[in-house]
Structure formats: C-alpha cells, structure tokens
C-alpha cells in the first residue's frame, strides 16, 4: 500500500530525453520539492557527518527534521560546493573548529549533479532493454512506467529509439498525451532546426519555451488529454 499524498500539489517534476545509445541529450527540472531544514548549532556539533559522493552527509543522529542521508547545502547562508565551503575549506574540518561556532547549517536531500543525471539516464536505458528481453512475447515495448509512493516515471520510446521520460506526481493524469506532445515539440523545434545534429544535446530556445508551455498547461489542467 502506498502512503497517502496529502499536502502536496500535483506536479510534473522533470523531463529527460535519452538518445538511442543511452546518452542524455536533454534534461529539465520543472518542479523539485525541497525538504530542507536550517538550524543554528553550538559546539560540538551533535550530528555525525561523513563524506559520501563528494558531499558532506549526515551518517548518524537525527533531529528537528534533519535525517540520515541529508547533505549540507549551505553554511551561514552561503551555498557549499560539494564537500567544501564556499571559501574552499573542507566542511568536516571547518566544523571541528570551535571558533566557527555558532554556525547556521542548512540540510536537505543531496542535489543530483549533471554527471549523476547522465549516469542515471544510461542506467534506465539499460533497464529498458532488460525489460524488453525479459518479456515472454517478442516485440515488447520495454518499461513504460515505474511507480513509487512519491512519483511515477513514464517513458515513451519512438520508432527511432529516442526515449522521452517524464517524472510526475502519481496523481497527475494525461502523461501519455503529454509525452507525445513533447515528441511533437522535439520534431518541430529540434529536428527541423538546421543547426541541430541527431543524437546530440538539444540546445534550442524554441524547444525550451514550447516544452515549458506544455508542462504548464498539463499541470494547470491536471491532465493533457486522454490517457494517463
């Protein structure tokens, strides 16, 4: 049974476009819900931090909404740079010095880096292929939807192997129609752009503008048309 989704707006979170080789050629974060907590601490810090994936994250101790796995996002109102402060100091070393207290630290879920997004797109491309191979029938479409308690991942693959992926609130309807609308926008404003090369990253202002408009229409309506 999934948890109730109270207190959250219906939303389309992000859009990914993956080429037939599994490379991420476009990504747009439309709405990223943030669960962030900022607190002022005195010395010594009553949380245990460690470096994980080049970020300072909580490994032990939970309080006031701060959870294990949350990363340090800012110190004294200034965003950090991975495992370093804005001034280039190691966060763990900085927080060991009593002279730096009291200190205000903002914690939250670690943000995905560009490299992590590239890696995840490639991983989904592989899972999509595995889904096709596991099918008891020939010609399976591959993975079209993955569902969690917090979001659904919807995927539409064209005949040429381009994958359009939308992450949305589980209650958001009309995603099938939205995916086809995004494909239409891709055909009109990327493929017909004389400066665009197939399989390469999409950098086209008209594509961006029309995609954002389509997402806005879909969110306001709660649907984009028939289908889900």
C-alpha positions in Angstrom: 0.0 0.0 0.0 1.3 3.4 -0.9 1.4 6.3 1.6 -1.3 9.0 1.2 -0.2 12.0 -0.8 -1.7 14.7 1.3 -0.4 18.3 1.4 1.4 18.0 -1.9 0.4 19.7 -5.2 0.1 17.6 -8.3 3.2 18.4 -10.4 5.4 17.3 -13.2 8.8 17.1 -11.7 11.2 16.7 -14.6 11.7 15.7 -18.2 14.6 13.6 -19.7 15.3 12.9 -23.4 17.7 9.9 -24.0 19.1 9.0 -27.4 19.1 5.5 -28.8 22.6 4.9 -27.5 21.6 5.7 -23.9 23.1 9.2 -23.8 21.2 12.0 -22.0 20.6 14.8 -24.6 18.2 16.9 -22.6 17.0 17.4 -19.0 14.8 19.9 -17.4 13.7 20.2 -13.8 10.2 21.6 -13.8 9.4 21.4 -10.1 11.7 20.0 -7.4 10.1 19.7 -4.0 12.6 20.6 -1.3 12.6 19.3 2.2 15.2 21.5 3.8 16.0 22.3 7.4 18.2 25.1 8.6 19.4 25.3 12.2 22.0 27.1 14.3 24.3 24.8 16.2 26.7 25.3 19.1 30.0 23.4 19.5 30.3 20.5 19.4 28.0 19.5 16.5 25.6 16.8 17.8 25.4 15.2 14.4 27.9 12.8 12.7 28.9 13.8 9.2 30.8 11.9 6.6 31.9 12.4 3.0 29.9 10.5 0.5 29.9 11.1 -3.3 31.9 14.3 -2.7 29.2 15.7 -0.3 29.1 16.1 3.5 26.1 14.0 4.6 24.6 13.0 7.9 25.6 9.5 8.9 24.3 9.4 12.5 21.9 11.4 14.6 18.5 12.8 13.6 16.8 15.8 15.0 14.3 18.5 14.1 13.6 17.2 10.6 17.3 16.5 9.8 17.7 12.9 8.6 20.5 10.4 8.0 21.4 10.9 4.3 20.7 14.6 4.3 23.6 16.7 2.9 25.0 20.0 4.0 23.6 22.5 1.5 24.8 25.8 3.0 26.8 27.2 5.9 25.8 30.6 7.4 23.5 31.2 4.4 26.1 30.6 1.7 25.8 27.5 -0.5 28.6 24.9 -0.2 30.5 23.4 -3.1 30.3 19.7 -2.6 32.4 18.8 0.4 33.9 22.3 0.6 32.7 25.6 2.0 32.3 28.5 -0.4 35.8 29.6 0.7 37.2 26.2 -0.3 37.7 24.7 3.2 36.8 21.1 4.0 33.4 21.1 5.6 34.3 18.4 8.1 37.5 20.3 9.2 35.6 23.6 9.3 33.0 22.1 11.7 35.7 20.7 14.0 36.9 24.2 14.9 35.1 25.8 17.9 36.0 29.2 16.6 33.5 28.8 13.8 30.5 28.4 16.2 27.7 29.2 16.5 27.1 28.1 12.9 23.9 28.0 10.8 23.7 24.9 8.6 21.1 24.1 6.0 20.5 20.4 5.4 18.4 18.7 2.7 18.4 15.9 0.2 21.6 16.0 -2.0 21.0 17.5 -5.4 21.8 15.4 -8.4 24.8 16.6 -10.3 25.0 16.7 -14.1 27.2 13.6 -14.1 24.7 11.7 -11.9 21.9 12.6 -14.2 23.9 11.3 -17.2 24.7 8.1 -15.3 21.0 7.5 -14.3 19.8 8.1 -17.8 22.2 5.4 -19.1 21.1 3.0 -16.3 17.5 3.5 -17.3 18.3 2.8 -20.9 19.8 -0.5 -19.8 16.8 -1.4 -17.7 14.5 -0.5 -20.6 16.5 -3.0 -22.8 16.3 -5.7 -20.0 12.6 -5.2 -19.7 12.2 -5.9 -23.4 14.4 -9.0 -23.2 12.5 -10.4 -20.2 9.2 -10.3 -22.0 7.7 -13.7 -22.8 6.5 -12.3 -26.0 8.6 -10.9 -28.9 8.4 -7.2 -29.6 7.8 -5.9 -26.0 7.8 -2.1 -25.7 10.1 -2.2 -22.7 9.5 -0.3 -19.5 6.7 2.3 -19.9 6.1 3.2 -16.3 7.8 2.8 -12.9 5.8 3.7 -9.7 6.9 4.7 -6.2 4.9 6.2 -3.4 6.2 9.7 -4.3 6.3 9.8 -8.1 5.7 7.9 -11.3 8.3 7.6 -14.1 6.7 7.5 -17.6 8.6 6.6 -20.7 7.7 6.8 -24.4 10.2 5.4 -27.0 9.9 6.5 -30.6 10.4 4.1 -33.6 13.9 5.7 -33.9 14.8 4.7 -30.3 14.6 8.2 -28.7 13.2 8.0 -25.2 11.1 10.7 -23.7 10.8 10.4 -19.9 8.6 12.3 -17.5 8.7 12.1 -13.7 5.4 13.3 -12.2 3.2 13.1 -9.2 1.4 9.8 -9.1 -1.9 11.6 -9.2 -1.1 13.5 -12.4 -3.1 12.3 -15.3 -2.7 12.7 -19.0 1.0 11.9 -19.1 0.7 9.6 -22.2 -0.6 12.6 -24.1 2.0 14.9 -22.7 4.8 12.5 -23.8 3.5 12.6 -27.3 3.2 16.4 -27.2 6.9 16.6 -26.1 7.8 14.3 -29.1 5.8 16.7 -31.3 7.8 19.6 -29.9 11.0 17.7 -30.4 10.1 17.1 -34.1 9.1 20.7 -34.7 11.8 22.6 -32.9 14.8 20.3 -32.7 14.7 18.0 -35.7 13.7 20.9 -38.0 16.4 23.1 -36.6 19.2 23.3 -39.3 21.8 23.7 -36.5 20.8 20.6 -34.6 22.6 17.3 -35.1 20.8 14.0 -34.4 21.7 12.2 -31.2 23.4 15.4 -29.8 22.4 17.5 -26.8 19.3 19.7 -27.5 20.1 23.4 -27.2 17.2 25.2 -28.8 15.4 28.1 -27.2 12.1 27.4 -29.0 12.2 23.8 -27.8 12.7 25.0 -24.2 9.9 27.6 -24.5 7.4 25.2 -26.0 8.2 22.4 -23.6 7.7 24.7 -20.6 4.4 25.8 -22.0 3.2 22.2 -22.5 4.2 21.4 -18.9 2.4 24.4 -17.6 -0.8 23.5 -19.5 -0.6 19.9 -18.3 -0.2 20.9 -14.6 -3.0 23.5 -14.6 -5.4 21.1 -16.2 -4.3 18.1 -14.2 -4.3 16.4 -17.5 -3.2 17.0 -21.1 -5.8 14.9 -22.8 -6.9 11.3 -23.0 -4.8 8.6 -21.3 -2.8 8.6 -18.1 
